[in-house]
Amino acid sequence: MQASASLAKLDNVILNLRKWYGPGSIALYIQSSEDVDLISSWLSNHTIGWHLRASNIHVLMEKIVDYSPYPEASIQWTYPYNALRNLALENTGSNYFLLLDVDLIVTPNSHATIRGLMRKDPQIVDKMRRKRTLFVLPAFEVCPGGINYAPEKSATEGDLPKSKHDLINMVEKNAAWVIYHDVTPKNQGSTQSEKWYNFTEAPYYPIDWELAYEPYVIGYLPGIPRFWTAIRGYGYDKVSWFHELHRAGYAMNVLRDLYVVHLCHPRTPIQVDWEKWPNTRKFIEFDPFLMAKYGNCRDWCSASPDSWSSKCGWDSCAQCSDCITDETCPDDCKNNPQISWEERCAWETCVGKCPACLQF
């Protein structure tokens, strides 16, 4: 299990390790000498030390000066989520990982359950190692007072479902629901939770990734891209990673018998002007980087009804294989035999990617 946390969520670290009951790689974020004292005291606790006995603990410390125009937005603006995730991943000590936000609680003995699945079904290992496949754990939220988008009372460990059957009963009674479905339905939409509730045919089922989908996944660590650390704070931190995994050719399957659960708590409203939010610009800048790295056509480009001769002339063109065809060349150029190709390929309007012009 790989997770990151601020010192405010240390209790969740221990709760997850108790449920996971296996090795973990935990990245902690500290900002002051007071934080150093707190983490030292925490680590010296005998009970806590026992739960951490099989885990690697890594600490990222930095001083931050917040220039955010948003009042009291220091953590939203600067928190190094992706640097912490990379720190946990790169020091996991295993070829396999379960990437988790520490707010999400795993089912009891998840480590043993996952190892058992891998032994029982070698195709799971083969898919992860050889076929760039990630396995998704569906994510839910529970609240003791039922569905409440602004709960006054936080859920506790006692509110966690004891099994998948118990979780489904809680969903039917409106005591549990797919996490974030009220805020951003696409965040977990591709999981197809309605299918998951009744699925029994196999240990997993395939799904298609869609933009804004941010699942919690098990995967094979060697060769997997790392998180983009230029993105800090709230927004696009995880979706940028899944965006790259999609470009890199990763597939996804949803595990039938495993899930993670978020314990509801009073929410702090986050008001964001997305047009001015710095991560919006960084995410836009991330796309040309992916095109240069993977050479794939942008999804929104390939789906556009415009002709290839038009799309391949866009400044944002990735020069994918679709652009390098006879269809690329505008008709007024291609059907103009009176003028030599040398002259036509020097025109300012030339898209520069059709087979004839590629010879020059």
Buried (B, 14 or more C-beta within 10 A) or exposed (E): BBBBBBBEBBEBBBBBBEBBBBBBBBBBBBBEEEBEEBBEEBEEEEEBEEBBEBBBBBBBEEEEEBEEEBEEBBBBBBBBBBBBBBBBBEBBEEEBBBBBBBBBBBBBBBBEBBEEBBEEBEEBBEBBBEEBBBBBBBBBBBBBEEBBEEBEEEBEEEBBBEEBEEBBEBBEEEBBBBBBBEEBEBBBBBBBBEEBEEBEEEBBBEBEBEEBBBBBBBBBBEEBBEBBBBBBBBBBBBBBBBBBBBBBEBBBBBBBBBBBBBBBBEEEEEEBEEEEBBBBEBBEEBBEEBBEEBEBBBBEBEEEEEEBBEBBBBEEBBBBEBBBBEBBBBEEBBEEEEEEBEEBBEEEEBBBBBEBBEEE
